[in-house]
């Protein structure tokens, strides 16, 4: 059986993991106010050709200001038709946002595949809220190869 593959994407409009969490919480509250179920979803133009590998345990890794800082487990890929009539891919994720070690990543458009072996490790649960080093310092250390 092939090893799973992840996706990696810039978290456009968000400076930190907290921004993503806040945005998803707001969307959840809006959906629940309408009596609808909420699932975190990112809609993208391109459908992964390696969908089976993505769905075999892959995550969407989020890049904030040039650093991979978090991931969300992918649970489904669903067709979603836009207002323009074009069918796109809805990447459906678990609610949990899992923080990862900071790893530098240059800007890119769209999403890319990220092999499991190249994915940054998760932070230990008891370290996810560490604040002993400011974010800017953690990012600078990661940028020079010190984690």
C-alpha positions as CSV (number, residue, x, y, z in Angstrom):
1,X,0.0,0.0,0.0
2,X,1.3,3.5,-0.9
3,X,2.2,6.0,1.8
4,X,-0.3,8.8,2.1
5,X,0.5,12.2,0.6
6,X,-0.4,15.6,2.0
7,X,-1.3,18.9,0.5
8,X,0.3,22.3,1.4
9,X,-1.3,25.7,0.9
10,X,-0.7,29.3,1.8
11,X,-3.2,30.5,4.4
12,X,-4.0,33.7,2.5
13,X,-5.2,36.6,4.7
14,X,-4.1,35.0,7.9
15,X,-0.9,36.0,9.8
16,X,-1.1,33.3,12.4
17,X,-2.8,30.0,13.3
18,X,-5.1,31.9,15.6
19,X,-6.5,33.8,12.5
20,X,-7.4,30.5,10.8
21,X,-9.0,29.2,14.0
22,X,-11.0,32.4,14.5
23,X,-12.2,32.4,10.9
24,X,-13.3,28.8,11.1
25,X,-15.0,29.4,14.5
26,X,-16.9,32.4,12.9
27,X,-18.0,30.3,10.0
28,X,-19.1,27.5,12.3
29,X,-21.2,30.0,14.4
30,X,-22.8,31.4,11.2
31,X,-23.7,27.9,9.9
32,X,-25.1,26.8,13.3
33,X,-27.2,30.0,13.5
34,X,-28.8,29.0,10.1
35,X,-29.3,25.5,11.5
36,X,-26.7,24.0,9.2
37,X,-23.8,21.6,10.0
38,X,-20.3,23.0,9.6
39,X,-17.3,21.3,8.2
40,X,-14.0,23.2,7.6
41,X,-13.6,23.3,3.8
42,X,-11.2,24.9,1.4
43,X,-12.4,25.1,-2.2
44,X,-9.7,25.0,-4.9
45,X,-9.8,25.1,-8.6
46,X,-7.7,21.9,-9.2
47,X,-8.7,18.4,-8.2
48,X,-5.8,16.3,-6.8
49,X,-4.8,13.5,-9.2
50,X,-3.5,11.6,-6.3
51,X,-6.8,11.8,-4.4
52,X,-6.6,8.2,-3.1
53,X,-3.2,8.9,-1.5
54,X,-4.5,12.2,0.0
55,X,-7.6,10.4,1.4
56,X,-5.4,7.7,2.9
57,X,-4.3,9.8,5.9
58,X,-3.2,13.1,4.3
59,X,-3.5,16.5,5.8
60,X,-3.7,20.1,4.5
61,X,-0.6,21.9,5.8
62,X,-1.0,25.6,6.2
63,X,1.7,28.2,5.5
64,X,1.5,31.5,7.4
65,X,3.8,34.3,6.5
66,X,6.4,32.0,4.9
67,X,6.3,29.3,7.6
68,X,4.4,26.0,7.8
69,X,2.8,26.2,11.3
70,X,-0.3,24.0,11.3
71,X,-2.2,21.2,9.6
72,X,-5.7,19.8,9.4
73,X,-6.5,16.2,8.5
74,X,-8.3,15.8,5.2
75,X,-11.4,13.7,5.4
76,X,-13.0,14.1,2.0
77,X,-12.7,15.6,-1.5
78,X,-16.0,16.7,-2.9
79,X,-17.1,18.4,-6.1
80,X,-18.4,22.0,-5.6
81,X,-19.9,24.1,-8.3
82,X,-19.2,27.8,-8.2
83,X,-21.5,30.6,-9.2
84,X,-19.7,30.6,-12.6
85,X,-20.9,27.0,-13.2
86,X,-17.3,25.6,-12.9
87,X,-16.9,22.5,-10.8
88,X,-14.1,22.8,-8.2
89,X,-12.7,20.6,-5.5
90,X,-13.8,21.1,-1.9
91,X,-11.1,19.9,0.5
92,X,-13.1,18.8,3.6
93,X,-11.0,18.7,6.9
94,X,-11.4,17.7,10.5
95,X,-12.1,20.5,12.9
96,X,-8.9,20.1,14.9
97,X,-6.1,22.5,13.8
98,X,-2.8,20.7,14.8
99,X,0.2,22.9,15.3
100,X,3.5,21.8,13.7
101,X,7.1,22.8,14.0
102,X,7.8,26.0,12.1
103,X,9.4,25.2,8.8
104,X,10.2,27.9,6.2
105,X,8.4,27.7,2.9
106,X,8.7,30.0,-0.1
107,X,5.5,31.5,-1.6
108,X,3.7,29.5,-4.3
109,X,0.3,29.6,-6.0
110,X,-2.5,27.1,-5.3
111,X,-1.6,24.0,-3.4
112,X,1.2,21.5,-3.8
113,X,1.8,17.9,-2.8
114,X,3.8,17.3,0.4
115,X,5.2,13.8,0.9
116,X,4.7,12.4,4.4
117,X,8.5,12.1,4.9
118,X,8.9,15.8,4.1
119,X,6.1,17.0,6.4
120,X,7.0,19.0,9.5
121,X,6.4,17.1,12.8
122,X,3.5,18.0,15.0
123,X,4.2,20.0,18.2
124,X,3.5,18.0,21.3
125,X,0.1,18.8,22.7
126,X,1.6,20.3,25.8
127,X,3.7,22.6,23.6
128,X,1.0,23.8,21.2
129,X,0.4,26.9,23.3
130,X,4.0,27.6,24.3
131,X,4.7,31.3,24.4
132,X,8.2,31.4,25.8
133,X,9.5,32.6,22.5
134,X,7.6,35.2,20.4
135,X,6.4,34.0,17.0
136,X,8.8,36.3,15.1
137,X,11.7,34.7,17.0
138,X,10.5,31.2,16.4
139,X,10.1,32.0,12.7
140,X,13.6,33.5,12.5
141,X,15.2,30.5,14.2
142,X,13.3,28.2,11.8
143,X,14.5,30.3,8.9
144,X,18.1,29.7,9.8
145,X,17.5,26.0,10.4
146,X,17.1,26.0,14.2
147,X,13.9,24.7,15.5
